[in-house]
Amino acid sequence: MSSITQAKAEAQKLIKCYNQLQAEAKNANAIEARHKAAEADKLVSQISALQLAITKLQAKERENSKKTTTKKVITTEKRVTRDKSKVTDRIQHLEEAQHKTQSQIEHLTRAKSELNRLKQQANKHVANMVKERRANNEKLKQELDKLISKKEEEQSVLKQELVSVKQQAQKDAESLKVQRDAARAMIERQKNLEKEQLSKPHSHKKLLIIAGTVAILALLTGFMIASIFTKPSVSSARSTTNVKTNITKKTNKKNIVKVMEVYQDKLKEMPVGPLMIKLSGGIFKMGSKLPYSDERPQHQVKLDSFSISKYEITFGEYDWFAGATGRQLPSDNSWGRGRRPVINVSWYDAVAYTDWLSEQTGYNYRLPSEREWEYAAAANSDTTYWWGYKLEKNYANCAICGGDWDGRQTAPVGKFKANKFGLHDVIGNVMEWTFSCFRPNYQNAPSVGNMWEWKKGKCLKRVVRSSSYGSYERELRTTRRNKFNPNNISPKIGFRIVREN
């Protein structure tokens, strides 16, 4: 209980006592009354003192309460101030973060708009390019149709001429037969005349003159018959969906380049595919005589017939495929597209192109195995280069080959001489992806078959054959092997393709 409460309780007791004394004073005598009054005054003084003390205590209590309240208020104000400061800082931080986020959103929005613009521009460019190519292909198709019609007319004329020549030859043969029979009859008559005129002086001389005349006539008749029946025949053109021409057989002292065909398969999305050369297959020595460990041991390989592209696949051919399938166009390093070999494509890009060709034509297209590639590149030669042992000017595009693009960039395909199989750029220009998985050497290589299958799990490196525009003499042989990750892209790597016959 507080001191104020106690003081109040004591005051109440004194007041009660005072009241009792006053009541008793009424009944007491005056002395006692005065005595009681004095006591009462004393009690009143004590009560007054107690009330004053109570007032002071209440004032002190109020003052203490006020101080406590003030302290609490101050503490609360300080805490509120701190909390307010924290909230202010938090609000400021959130406003800064919101501003930064808004800035990022605006930047991303602008980037998205730019991306959409570039995408639309690229789509428009591809559409224009596809439209232009279709127009060019339609024009080419019309020209080919005209050329085919012209050749068919020429063939028809030649057939008619052939029939006419055969009829004339038959008539001439019948006429010569008649002349021959007449000559034989004349000879018989001359023999009879010879017997009759043997006794006459000049009969022998006349007989010799007549016999000589008959012999000359018979000789001329034989020459005429031979010239008629040995005229070259005109064969009908082969009718097919492929455009095909024959390559003349060539010979040298050591090797025979076998007869091949050059053709282009018809596609669904465009008139024709890449120009292909059909090889009849054969036996050759694969690998190098020189001590390059990854190109040895040199071994004999027998291949079945296959076809391989005459040129490295060009940007024009690959871009058509990319536009038809929605793939990203590879960079040309600002060197130009069109007839230049496609570059900056991975092994997977090249395989996708062959899969598309297979779907378009119905034939099985793929990348060449390295044994098919080496056979086609060497073209029955056993020298360092397909043309010999010496590096000659303008036979290839390399760092030191003497061409217009040496060491700087790729050249349009077909700018240099073809090998004896008709393939261009098998040395220099760009290295070429093959289907084969890289092995460190040719140990245990099979002697028969176009493919040496990989059966040891995932293939980490694929074989890239030959050399590029930046290669020097030591890298330019047809047996040269390289290995790359199939995801790798390079301005020095392209590819050519194979079709299984």
MONORVEN-V797811 format. One record per residue. N is the residue number from 0. SS is DSSP state (alpha for helix, beta for strand, coil for the rest). Layout:
# MONORVEN-V797811
n=<N:N>
ss=<SS:SS>
This chain:
# MONORVEN-V797811
n=<0:1:2:3:4:5:6:7:8:9:10:11:12:13:14:15:16:17:18:19:20:21:22:23:24:25:26:27:28:29:30:31:32:33:34:35:36:37:38:39:40:41:42:43:44:45:46:47:48:49:50:51:52:53:54:55:56:57:58:59:60:61:62:63:64:65:66:67:68:69:70:71:72:73:74:75:76:77:78:79:80:81:82:83:84:85:86:87:88:89:90:91:92:93:94:95:96:97:98:99:100:101:102:103:104:105:106:107:108:109:110:111:112:113:114:115:116:117:118:119:120:121:122:123:124:125:126:127:128:129:130:131:132:133:134:135:136:137:138:139:140:141:142:143:144:145:146:147:148:149:150:151:152:153:154:155:156:157:158:159:160:161:162:163:164:165:166:167:168:169:170:171:172:173:174:175:176:177:178:179:180:181:182:183:184:185:186:187:188:189:190:191:192:193:194:195:196:197:198:199:200:201:202:203:204:205:206:207:208:209:210:211:212:213:214:215:216:217:218:219:220:221:222:223:224:225:226:227:228:229:230:231:232:233:234:235:236:237:238:239:240:241:242:243:244:245:246:247:248:249:250:251:252:253:254:255:256:257:258:259:260:261:262:263:264:265:266:267:268:269:270:271:272:273:274:275:276:277:278:279:280:281:282:283:284:285:286:287:288:289:290:291:292:293:294:295:296:297:298:299:300:301:302:303:304:305:306:307:308:309:310:311:312:313:314:315:316:317:318:319:320:321:322:323:324:325:326:327:328:329:330:331:332:333:334:335:336:337:338:339:340:341:342:343:344:345:346:347:348:349:350:351:352:353:354:355:356:357:358:359:360:361:362:363:364:365:366:367:368:369:370:371:372:373:374:375:376:377:378:379:380:381:382:383:384:385:386:387:388:389:390:391:392:393:394:395:396:397:398:399:400:401:402:403:404:405:406:407:408:409:410:411:412:413:414:415:416:417:418:419:420:421:422:423:424:425:426:427:428:429:430:431:432:433:434:435:436:437:438:439:440:441:442:443:444:445:446:447:448:449:450:451:452:453:454:455:456:457:458:459:460:461:462:463:464:465:466:467:468:469:470:471:472:473:474:475:476:477:478:479:480:481:482:483:484:485:486:487:488:489:490:491:492:493:494:495:496:497:498:499:500>
ss=<coil:coil:alpha:alpha:alpha:alpha:alpha:alpha:alpha:alpha:alpha:alpha:alpha:alpha:alpha:alpha:alpha:alpha:alpha:alpha:alpha:alpha:alpha:alpha:alpha:alpha:alpha:coil:coil:alpha:alpha:alpha:alpha:alpha:alpha:alpha:alpha:alpha:alpha:alpha:alpha:alpha:alpha:alpha:alpha:alpha:alpha:alpha:alpha:alpha:alpha:alpha:alpha:alpha:alpha:alpha:alpha:alpha:alpha:alpha:alpha:alpha:alpha:alpha:alpha:alpha:alpha:alpha:alpha:alpha:alpha:alpha:alpha:alpha:alpha:alpha:alpha:alpha:alpha:alpha:alpha:alpha:alpha:alpha:alpha:alpha:alpha:alpha:alpha:alpha:alpha:alpha:alpha:alpha:alpha:alpha:alpha:alpha:alpha:alpha:alpha:alpha:alpha:alpha:alpha:alpha:alpha:alpha:alpha:alpha:alpha:alpha:alpha:alpha:alpha:alpha:alpha:alpha:alpha:alpha:alpha:alpha:alpha:alpha:alpha:alpha:alpha:alpha:alpha:alpha:alpha:alpha:alpha:alpha:alpha:alpha:alpha:alpha:alpha:alpha:alpha:alpha:alpha:alpha:alpha:alpha:alpha:alpha:alpha:alpha:alpha:alpha:alpha:alpha:alpha:alpha:alpha:alpha:alpha:alpha:alpha:alpha:alpha:alpha:alpha:alpha:alpha:alpha:alpha:alpha:alpha:alpha:alpha:alpha:alpha:alpha:alpha:alpha:alpha:alpha:alpha:alpha:alpha:alpha:alpha:alpha:alpha:alpha:alpha:alpha:alpha:alpha:alpha:alpha:alpha:alpha:alpha:coil:coil:coil:coil:coil:alpha:alpha:alpha:alpha:alpha:alpha:alpha:alpha:alpha:alpha:alpha:alpha:alpha:alpha:alpha:alpha:alpha:alpha:alpha:alpha:alpha:alpha:alpha:alpha:alpha:alpha:alpha:coil:coil:coil:coil:coil:coil:coil:coil:coil:coil:coil:coil:coil:beta:beta:beta:beta:coil:coil:coil:beta:beta:coil:coil:coil:coil:beta:beta:coil:coil:coil:beta:beta:beta:beta:coil:beta:coil:coil:coil:coil:coil:beta:coil:coil:coil:beta:beta:beta:beta:coil:coil:beta:beta:beta:beta:beta:coil:coil:coil:coil:coil:coil:alpha:alpha:alpha:coil:coil:coil:beta:beta:beta:beta:beta:coil:coil:beta:beta:beta:beta:coil:coil:coil:coil:beta:alpha:alpha:alpha:alpha:alpha:alpha:alpha:alpha:alpha:alpha:alpha:coil:coil:coil:coil:coil:coil:coil:coil:coil:coil:coil:coil:coil:coil:beta:beta:coil:coil:coil:coil:coil:alpha:alpha:alpha:alpha:alpha:alpha:alpha:alpha:alpha:alpha:alpha:alpha:alpha:alpha:alpha:coil:coil:coil:beta:beta:beta:coil:coil:alpha:alpha:alpha:alpha:alpha:alpha:alpha:alpha:alpha:coil:coil:coil:coil:coil:coil:beta:coil:coil:beta:coil:coil:coil:coil:coil:coil:coil:coil:beta:coil:coil:coil:coil:coil:coil:coil:coil:coil:coil:coil:coil:coil:coil:beta:coil:coil:coil:coil:coil:coil:coil:coil:coil:coil:coil:coil:coil:coil:coil:beta:coil:coil:beta:beta:beta:beta:beta:beta:beta:coil:coil:coil:coil:coil:coil:coil:coil:coil:coil:beta:coil:coil:coil:coil:coil:coil:coil:coil:coil:coil:coil:coil:coil:beta:beta:beta:beta:coil:coil:coil:coil:coil:coil:coil:alpha:alpha:alpha:coil:coil:coil:coil:coil:beta:beta:beta:beta:coil:coil:coil:coil:coil:coil:coil:coil:beta:beta:beta:coil:beta:beta:beta:beta:coil>
